[in-house]
């Protein structure tokens, strides 16, 4: 099982949506899609050190 990225920001609809898609993908065994979602969340600006929320 891959190491999970940090949870989505509570106030970020984009992160919340990506987390929903990630969970759905994992539920059906689509781990590639789930990983894609984690990567997109990790690249989201507010997940970078020193970056403000966007």
Secondary structure by P-SEA (a helix, b strand, c coil): ccccccccccccaaaaaaaaaaaaaaaacaaaaaaaaaaaaaaccccccccccc
